[in-house]
Amino acid sequence: MKSKRSKLLKILSVIGIFAVSAAVPITLVSKYVIFTKTSSSNGNVDDNSGNNNGNDNSNPNDNNGNNDGGNDSNNNNTTPQDGSIVPRLKSSINLSGTVDKIYNSQNASETNNLIAEEIKTNLEQAFDNSTELENVNDLNITVNGNFADTSSWGGNPYDGTNGWSGSTTGNEILYSTSLNQLNISSLNDLKHQLTDAKIKEILRSSDSSKLNESAEYTVKNKLGFTNNNLVHVNIMEILGSGVRNFDLQIPISSINFNVSNMSISVSGTDVQTTNATTNFNYNIAINNTESNTPQPTSTPKASSSEVTNADKILVKLGYADVGTNNSIVLNQELLQEEFGIYNVEFSNAKIAPNTSTNRQVGSYKITLDATPIANKGFIWQDGTTSTKSVSFDVNVDIGEISPALNTTLNLTGPLSKIYDVEGTSGSRKSTNTLIAEDIKANLDTYFSNGNDLKTVENLSVSASGSFPTTSSWTGTEYSTWSTSVQYSAVYGQSLGQINISSLNDLKTKWNSQGIYNVLLGSGLRFSDSTFTVQNLLGFTGGDLLHMNIFVNSGYTANFTVDLQIPASNINLTVPTLRVTANGSNVASLQVDTTNFTYNIGIKDTVDFVKPTTGVTALAPANKTNVNEALVSLGFATRNTSSNPYTYTLDSEKISAALGVFNCTFEGISITEDESNPNNYTIVLKASPNANYNWESGSSDPKELSFKVDLASS
């Protein structure tokens, strides 16, 4: 989602006043750049001197009752003339419309003239005695908004040879409709407002999965503009030594242009020349005249009854999904992107044939209502907030759906999707059942035409991986055998992933020599011994398997080992997973096979266990040094001979203490609890090792935190 669509781009070139080709129409060029000599004339662009009732979302056409007809407080100076009309400028002018009405992208200095023309066109919103001024044929209005032609946006352009957009693929973030509009006095001011704290606020509301609270966020490079009515801002995340780039996409209609103390001069025949100041507020409207028409790339297949249900066709197109109780939920963000109309809510979908072949194969028109999000100040460019209709055409194929199972599947997820860790031996769901449930919940992942199948209310799916019906794991429960083991070790990160076709396969994966090598790679060395697997598997924390190893020692009495295998080290591989599917209007899929691989992802839930030995007290001088705290815990060592003042972290020790495995770690911050001395919150950056992913399928770094008492153990 939020993909970069191949449409005409209007890209800023921050040179002087952002030169653009005169051959491109103003409405399709790099719009819209407004600069001021200072970031804000009053130091706070959100403060309109009380003239907006403190409400950023005030109706731009509403004078808020603050215009009492008096202008003395607005430095209203008049020059006596023979005329009798004395312009009475309102203390606040609230207008709305498209950006090109107040800014010329080819000539930034023209902004004053354009604003003056807008005021002249909307005298009623600007003057208390507008009816008198409307009859003045040569009325002259000039504006000085203190605009300049220089920009604080430097660096690389959005697109092109050195464009920064290529570094943000997969990290596009659309400014949420739940956020208030941004009040800016210029694009320089926009950059000034996008502080680390503000960016974090935006990420929390827009896509919290992308946010690392301990990271530092800054604005980089030049702005970009696309004809989807979006402003593109390059956001850089710095977390420790790592850097990520984001494309923050702000709908132009999420921006209000506010200039405090704008100077305005009025003159004309029979008009006393008047110089005054006012607060100018311009609500940039939702531009629906440059909207796109969705171009579906697939032809949905539907029954003759489904083709009359627009919501179901939207599901088949991927523009909606099926929720609880078969309710259909429109994907608002995707529809906004497809239409290029932002800050609206789509609803009331309808469908009608474009030809007389109703309920037959052919072209259909889908129509939706689009309404500006309520109570946020969003309006259409015509100044209204009423519902408008938008539509697009789609070809629909009428007939039975033939399920098309993908021939190869490489998936990542939690252990619980293939093994019932919560169940008991008698009530535990089978792996076949769990896979079938996952198929039905994620049809578009397993079938190339999965969206078509989503609307089949009585769809049944089964799966068979030819898994053994009887477990080869027998003997004592983990809760019993774990109390008598002499040694324990976590499966070494250097040993790599384990491919198994079933849990029975795991038990016979290694012979005695193989077990010796695994224990050696996990930090345990037992010479002149033989090794066998015994008893039942254990599961703890939802992602750690416990294997009981019996050691027949050549030196001492025999003993046992608890080999702890992180679930993320395991891949379930089924070369011929058999799948069947049946339902109304579904051509029965009797048996089809797929090459199925399921990589169990890394669980990111921290379950910190402080080491019982080896912890030293953290010296007062090191209370702000996270790496020294890790040294105190025994998780890191100081580098003295080479690279002094640096540290080497032991990722395996940290993993074992946090319960988060197969990652490398980096110290980010340490904070002492003010009310509880020697108690700290430590933040680390965790990055999955090569070929590993989080349960979500992502391999992006995450920040993990834990609390610890750093008095010696």
TISELO-582054 format. One record per residue (C-alpha): residue in three letters; x, y, z. Coordinates in steps of 0.1 Angstrom, whole numbers. Layout:
aa/X/Y/Z
Ala/X/Y/Z
...
END
This chain:
aa/X/Y/Z
Met/0/0/0
Lys/10/36/-5
Ser/29/24/-35
Lys/45/49/-59
Arg/21/49/-89
Ser/35/57/-123
Lys/17/89/-129
Leu/30/123/-140
Leu/53/136/-112
Lys/56/172/-102
Ile/90/173/-86
Leu/105/202/-68
Ser/139/214/-79
Val/150/236/-51
Ile/171/261/-70
Gly/163/298/-64
Ile/125/298/-67
Phe/122/262/-79
Ala/125/266/-116
Val/101/245/-137
Ser/94/242/-174
Ala/69/268/-186
Ala/56/242/-210
Val/39/223/-181
Pro/5/237/-170
Ile/6/254/-136
Thr/-18/228/-122
Leu/6/200/-131
Val/39/213/-121
Ser/59/211/-89
Lys/35/227/-66
Tyr/35/244/-43
Val/63/263/-26
Ile/58/292/-2
Phe/87/305/17
Thr/90/332/43
Lys/120/351/56
Thr/114/336/90
Ser/98/302/100
Ser/69/320/115
Ser/61/356/119
Asn/48/352/154
Gly/70/322/165
Asn/40/299/166
Val/21/291/135
Asp/-6/273/155
Asp/-15/305/173
Asn/-37/328/152
Ser/-38/354/180
Gly/-71/340/193
Asn/-89/347/160
Asn/-96/310/154
Asn/-111/303/188
Gly/-81/281/195
Asn/-95/255/170
Asp/-73/244/142
Asn/-103/229/125
Ser/-124/260/123
Asn/-144/264/92
Pro/-123/286/69
Asn/-154/304/58
Asp/-164/312/93
Asn/-153/344/108
Asn/-157/330/143
Gly/-174/361/156
Asn/-141/379/161
Asn/-146/405/134
Asp/-165/432/152
Gly/-160/457/125
Gly/-132/476/143
Asn/-97/476/129
Asp/-78/499/153
Ser/-60/469/168
Asn/-49/459/133
Asn/-28/490/128
Asn/-54/503/103
Asn/-39/535/89
Thr/-59/556/64
Thr/-49/584/41
Pro/-77/609/37
Gln/-90/614/2
Asp/-121/629/-14
Gly/-138/595/-12
Ser/-160/585/17
Ile/-154/547/18
Val/-131/537/46
Pro/-122/500/42
Arg/-127/480/74
Leu/-104/450/72
Lys/-114/421/93
Ser/-89/409/120
Ser/-88/375/104
Ile/-94/364/68
Asn/-104/328/64
Leu/-104/314/28
Ser/-102/280/12
Gly/-94/266/-22
Thr/-67/249/-42
Val/-30/259/-37
Asp/-25/273/-72
Lys/-49/302/-62
Ile/-23/315/-38
Tyr/10/303/-52
Asn/26/304/-86
Ser/51/276/-88
Gln/70/294/-116
Asn/74/326/-96
Ala/73/324/-58
Ser/73/362/-56
Glu/39/362/-73
Thr/24/348/-41
Asn/16/383/-28
Asn/-3/392/-60
Leu/-23/359/-60
Ile/-33/363/-24
Ala/-44/399/-31
Glu/-65/386/-60
Glu/-81/360/-38
Ile/-90/386/-12
Lys/-104/408/-40
Thr/-125/379/-52
Asn/-138/372/-17
Leu/-144/407/-3
Glu/-171/395/20
Gln/-146/373/39
Ala/-121/401/41
Phe/-140/434/49
Asp/-168/443/72
Asn/-180/468/46
Ser/-175/446/16
Thr/-208/457/-1
Glu/-194/493/-4
Leu/-161/481/-19
Glu/-178/458/-44
Asn/-190/488/-64
Val/-155/503/-68
Asn/-144/494/-103
Asp/-107/503/-98
Leu/-104/488/-63
Asn/-67/480/-57
Ile/-55/456/-31
Thr/-19/448/-24
Val/-4/423/0
Asn/29/419/17
Gly/33/385/34
Asn/70/388/39
Phe/77/359/14
Ala/111/352/1
Asp/125/330/-27
Thr/150/310/-6
Ser/144/275/7
Ser/157/255/37
Trp/149/223/18
Gly/183/211/5
Gly/198/178/-6
Asn/187/154/-32
Pro/154/157/-52
Tyr/125/133/-47
Asp/129/116/-80
Gly/154/113/-109
Thr/189/99/-110
Asn/198/109/-75
Gly/163/108/-62
Trp/157/98/-26
Ser/124/80/-33
Gly/143/48/-42
Ser/156/45/-7
Thr/122/44/9
Thr/106/15/-9
Gly/84/-4/16
Asn/87/25/41
Glu/60/48/27
Ile/38/63/55
Leu/5/82/47
Tyr/-2/110/71
Ser/-32/97/91
Thr/-67/112/87
Ser/-69/110/125
Leu/-43/138/129
Asn/-51/175/128
Gln/-43/196/98
Leu/-8/211/98
Asn/-9/249/101
Ile/22/264/84
Ser/32/299/73
Ser/55/285/46
Leu/72/252/34
Asn/102/264/53
Asp/80/265/84
Leu/67/229/76
Lys/103/217/79
His/108/237/111
Gln/77/220/126
Leu/87/185/117
Thr/108/179/148
Asp/117/145/163
Ala/87/148/187
Lys/63/158/159
Ile/75/130/136
Lys/70/104/163
Glu/35/118/169
Ile/28/113/132
Leu/42/78/131
Arg/22/67/162
Ser/-10/77/145
Ser/-1/67/109
Asp/18/35/112
Ser/30/26/147
Ser/48/-5/134
Lys/74/17/118
Leu/81/37/150
Asn/111/32/173
Glu/106/54/203
Ser/143/56/211
Ala/153/65/176
Glu/160/100/164
Tyr/140/113/134
Thr/150/142/112
Val/140/157/78
Lys/164/152/49
Asn/165/162/13
Lys/141/182/-9
Leu/103/179/-9
Gly/85/159/-36
Phe/51/165/-51
Thr/30/140/-71
Asn/-3/146/-89
Asn/-20/124/-64
Asn/-22/156/-43
Leu/6/144/-20
Val/36/161/-5
His/65/137/0
Val/89/143/29
Asn/121/123/34
Ile/123/112/70
Met/155/97/83
Glu/155/74/113
Ile/187/70/133
Leu/187/42/158
Gly/222/35/171
Ser/244/29/142
Gly/215/21/119
Val/197/44/95
Arg/163/40/77
Asn/146/63/53
Phe/109/69/51
Asp/86/86/26
Leu/61/106/47
Gln/32/113/24
Ile/11/143/34
Pro/-21/151/15
Ile/-20/187/4
Ser/-55/190/20
Ser/-39/182/54
Ile/-22/216/53
Asn/-35/250/63
Phe/-16/281/52
Asn/-16/307/81
Val/2/340/80
Ser/-1/363/110
Asn/1/401/107
Met/-1/401/69
Ser/1/437/56
Ile/-27/447/32
Ser/-31/480/14
Val/-64/491/-1
Ser/-71/520/-25
Gly/-94/531/-53
Thr/-117/558/-65
Asp/-137/572/-35
Val/-117/549/-12
Gln/-95/562/15
Thr/-61/545/11
Thr/-58/521/40
Asn/-29/501/53
Ala/-37/474/79
Thr/-26/440/91
Thr/-46/408/94
Asn/-42/371/101
Phe/-46/353/68
Asn/-58/317/70
Tyr/-61/296/38
Asn/-75/261/42
Ile/-61/240/13
Ala/-90/220/0
Ile/-94/185/-12
Asn/-88/186/-50
Asn/-111/162/-67
Thr/-107/177/-102
Glu/-73/160/-106
Ser/-84/127/-92
Asn/-74/94/-107
Thr/-96/66/-120
Pro/-87/32/-106
Gln/-75/8/-132
Pro/-80/-27/-119
Thr/-53/-51/-133
Ser/-73/-82/-127
Thr/-108/-94/-138
Pro/-127/-106/-108
Lys/-148/-137/-111
Ala/-183/-137/-95
Ser/-216/-155/-95
Ser/-246/-139/-111
Ser/-258/-129/-76
Glu/-225/-115/-65
Val/-222/-92/-94
Thr/-250/-71/-80
Asn/-232/-66/-48
Ala/-206/-38/-52
Asp/-190/-45/-18
Lys/-182/-81/-29
Ile/-167/-70/-61
Leu/-146/-45/-42
Val/-133/-74/-21
Lys/-124/-93/-52
Leu/-105/-63/-64
Gly/-86/-60/-32
Tyr/-103/-27/-22
Ala/-121/-42/7
Asp/-119/-72/30
Val/-142/-95/48
Gly/-144/-89/86
Thr/-162/-107/114
Asn/-196/-122/106
Asn/-189/-118/69
Ser/-191/-80/72
Ile/-173/-62/44
Val/-149/-33/54
Leu/-137/-9/27
Asn/-99/-3/27
Gln/-101/35/30
Glu/-64/42/27
Leu/-61/21/-5
Leu/-92/37/-21
Gln/-78/72/-13
Glu/-46/62/-30
Glu/-63/47/-60
Phe/-86/77/-65
Gly/-59/103/-55
Ile/-85/118/-32
Tyr/-74/120/4
Asn/-90/129/37
Val/-124/115/27
Glu/-144/85/38
Phe/-157/62/11
Ser/-191/44/16
Asn/-223/33/-1
Ala/-208/13/-29
Lys/-231/6/-59
Ile/-226/-14/-91
Ala/-244/-12/-124
Pro/-237/-28/-158
Asn/-224/-5/-185
Thr/-243/-25/-211
Ser/-276/-42/-212
Thr/-260/-76/-203
Asn/-270/-74/-166
Arg/-255/-103/-145
Gln/-234/-114/-175
Val/-198/-111/-184
Gly/-189/-75/-193
Ser/-182/-40/-181
Tyr/-196/-26/-149
Lys/-194/7/-132
Ile/-188/9/-94
Thr/-198/42/-77
Leu/-189/52/-42
Asp/-198/82/-20
Ala/-168/103/-9
Thr/-173/125/21
Pro/-146/147/38
Ile/-136/133/72
Ala/-159/150/98
Asn/-147/175/124
Lys/-112/179/109
Gly/-117/210/88
Phe/-115/191/55
Ile/-135/206/26
Trp/-138/202/-11
Gln/-123/229/-34
Asp/-158/243/-39
Gly/-160/251/-1
Thr/-185/224/7
Thr/-183/193/29
Ser/-212/174/12
Thr/-209/140/-3
Lys/-196/136/-39
Ser/-198/105/-61
Val/-168/89/-76
Ser/-167/59/-100
Phe/-146/36/-121
Asp/-152/8/-146
Val/-143/-29/-141
Asn/-147/-60/-162
Val/-164/-88/-143
Asp/-163/-125/-154
Ile/-194/-144/-144
Gly/-190/-181/-136
Glu/-176/-206/-112
Ile/-143/-198/-94
Ser/-115/-223/-100
Pro/-92/-221/-70
Ala/-56/-215/-83
Leu/-32/-227/-55
Asn/2/-212/-57
Thr/28/-238/-66
Thr/54/-226/-41
Leu/48/-210/-7
Asn/75/-195/15
Leu/58/-181/46
Thr/69/-167/79
Gly/48/-165/111
Pro/45/-176/147
Leu/49/-212/158
Ser/12/-212/168
Lys/2/-213/132
Ile/17/-248/127
Tyr/18/-262/162
Asp/-8/-259/190
Val/15/-249/218
Glu/-14/-242/241
Gly/-32/-275/237
Thr/-25/-308/256
Ser/-16/-341/240
Gly/-52/-351/240
Ser/-68/-319/228
Arg/-41/-304/207
Lys/-51/-293/171
Ser/-33/-311/144
Thr/-8/-293/121
Asn/-31/-301/92
Thr/-60/-283/109
Leu/-39/-253/118
Ile/-26/-249/82
Ala/-61/-252/68
Glu/-72/-224/92
Asp/-44/-202/81
Ile/-52/-209/44
Lys/-88/-198/50
Ala/-77/-167/69
Asn/-52/-157/42
Leu/-67/-168/9
Asp/-48/-142/-11
Thr/-15/-156/2
Tyr/-22/-192/-8
Phe/-42/-187/-40
Ser/-34/-164/-69
Asn/-72/-157/-71
Gly/-77/-156/-33
Asn/-96/-124/-34
Asp/-123/-141/-55
Leu/-126/-168/-29
Lys/-130/-144/0
Thr/-166/-137/-8
Val/-176/-174/-7
Glu/-194/-175/27
Asn/-195/-214/29
Leu/-160/-220/17
Ser/-143/-251/32
Val/-106/-258/31
Ser/-86/-288/41
Ala/-48/-295/41
Ser/-27/-325/44
Gly/11/-326/48
Ser/12/-364/54
Phe/22/-357/89
Pro/26/-388/112
Thr/-6/-395/131
Thr/14/-409/161
Ser/41/-389/179
Ser/75/-406/184
Trp/81/-383/214
Thr/73/-405/244
Gly/84/-406/280
Thr/84/-380/308
Glu/68/-346/306
Tyr/92/-316/304
Ser/79/-302/337
Thr/94/-334/353
Trp/126/-341/334
Ser/137/-304/335
Thr/141/-306/372
Ser/169/-331/370
Val/191/-319/341
Gln/227/-312/349
Tyr/234/-288/320
Ser/214/-265/297
Ala/223/-246/266
Val/205/-225/239
Tyr/210/-238/204
Gly/240/-219/190
Gln/232/-191/165
Ser/261/-202/143
Leu/245/-236/138
Gly/219/-222/113
Gln/183/-232/107
Ile/168/-267/109
Asn/146/-280/81
Ile/121/-306/93
Ser/90/-322/78
Ser/74/-329/112
Leu/83/-329/149
Asn/90/-366/146
Asp/116/-356/120
Leu/132/-333/146
Lys/137/-362/170
Thr/157/-382/144
Lys/175/-353/128
Trp/208/-360/144
Asn/227/-392/152
Ser/250/-393/183
Gln/278/-375/164
Gly/253/-349/152
Ile/241/-342/187
Tyr/277/-339/199
Asn/283/-312/172
Val/251/-293/181
Leu/261/-293/218
Leu/296/-282/209
Gly/282/-253/188
Ser/260/-244/217
Gly/289/-241/241
Leu/289/-276/257
Arg/317/-300/251
Phe/314/-336/262
Ser/342/-359/249
Asp/342/-397/247
Ser/304/-398/252
Thr/274/-410/232
Phe/241/-390/229
Thr/205/-399/225
Val/172/-380/226
Gln/147/-390/252
Asn/113/-380/268
Leu/87/-355/256
Leu/95/-321/240
Gly/90/-291/262
Phe/76/-257/251
Thr/81/-224/270
Gly/75/-188/262
Gly/56/-197/231
Asp/88/-200/211
Leu/114/-221/229
Leu/116/-259/224
His/133/-281/250
Met/149/-313/240
Asn/161/-338/266
Ile/195/-352/257
Phe/208/-383/275
Val/246/-383/278
Asn/264/-416/282
Ser/297/-403/296
Gly/330/-421/293
Tyr/344/-402/323
Thr/316/-396/348
Ala/282/-408/357
Asn/256/-404/330
Phe/236/-372/330
Thr/211/-352/309
Val/211/-319/291
Asp/183/-295/283
Leu/190/-284/247
Gln/168/-253/241
Ile/160/-246/205
Pro/144/-213/195
Ala/114/-219/173
Ser/128/-193/148
Asn/156/-218/141
Ile/130/-242/126
Asn/116/-244/91
Leu/87/-267/84
Thr/92/-280/48
Val/65/-300/31
Pro/73/-306/-6
Thr/38/-318/-15
Leu/12/-301/8
Arg/-22/-313/-4
Val/-50/-288/-4
Thr/-88/-291/-12
Ala/-114/-263/-14
Asn/-152/-264/-19
Gly/-180/-239/-17
Ser/-209/-222/-35
Asn/-199/-212/-70
Val/-165/-228/-65
Ala/-153/-254/-90
Ser/-143/-281/-65
Leu/-106/-283/-59
Gln/-103/-320/-51
Val/-65/-322/-47
Asp/-38/-298/-55
Thr/-2/-297/-41
Thr/22/-269/-33
Asn/58/-268/-21
Phe/52/-254/13
Thr/79/-239/35
Tyr/71/-222/68
Asn/98/-203/86
Ile/89/-197/122
Gly/95/-160/129
Ile/113/-144/159
Lys/90/-136/187
Asp/97/-100/199
Thr/82/-102/233
Val/108/-96/260
Asp/108/-119/290
Phe/139/-106/308
Val/157/-129/333
Lys/186/-112/352
Pro/217/-134/354
Thr/220/-149/388
Thr/258/-146/389
Gly/285/-124/374
Val/266/-91/377
Thr/286/-61/390
Ala/273/-28/403
Leu/272/0/378
Ala/295/28/388
Pro/278/62/393
Ala/300/77/366
Asn/286/52/341
Lys/249/56/348
Thr/243/71/314
Asn/264/47/295
Val/243/18/282
Asn/273/-2/271
Glu/288/-1/306
Ala/255/-13/319
Leu/257/-43/296
Val/293/-49/308
Ser/279/-49/344
Leu/254/-76/333
Gly/280/-97/317
Phe/265/-91/282
Ala/295/-71/268
Thr/332/-66/271
Arg/353/-35/267
Asn/377/-34/238
Thr/410/-22/253
Ser/439/-31/229
Ser/420/-25/196
Asn/393/1/191
Pro/395/15/226
Tyr/363/30/241
Thr/342/5/221
Tyr/324/-26/232
Thr/317/-61/220
Leu/282/-74/228
Asp/275/-111/233
Ser/243/-115/214
Glu/238/-151/226
Lys/239/-140/262
Ile/216/-111/256
Ser/192/-134/236
Ala/191/-159/264
Ala/183/-132/290
Leu/157/-114/269
Gly/141/-145/254
Val/145/-130/219
Phe/167/-151/197
Asn/187/-151/165
Cys/193/-113/166
Thr/223/-90/170
Phe/220/-63/195
Glu/232/-27/200
Gly/229/-6/231
Ile/207/25/226
Ser/200/41/259
Ile/198/37/297
Thr/175/56/321
Glu/176/54/359
Asp/143/53/378
Glu/143/86/397
Ser/123/71/426
Asn/142/38/427
Pro/181/41/426
Asn/201/15/408
Asn/170/5/388
Tyr/173/12/351
Thr/154/9/318
Ile/177/-3/291
Val/169/0/254
Leu/185/-21/228
Lys/182/-23/190
Ala/176/-59/178
Ser/183/-68/142
Pro/174/-103/129
Asn/203/-123/117
Ala/206/-130/79
Asn/177/-153/67
Tyr/157/-147/98
Asn/126/-125/102
Trp/102/-114/129
Glu/69/-132/132
Ser/54/-104/111
Gly/77/-113/82
Ser/97/-81/86
Ser/135/-80/91
Asp/136/-43/101
Pro/154/-35/134
Lys/132/-32/165
Glu/139/-15/198
Leu/135/-37/228
Ser/136/-26/264
Phe/138/-42/298
Lys/141/-31/334
Val/169/-43/357
Asp/184/-36/391
Leu/221/-31/386
Ala/232/-37/421
Ser/256/-67/420
Ser/240/-101/421
END
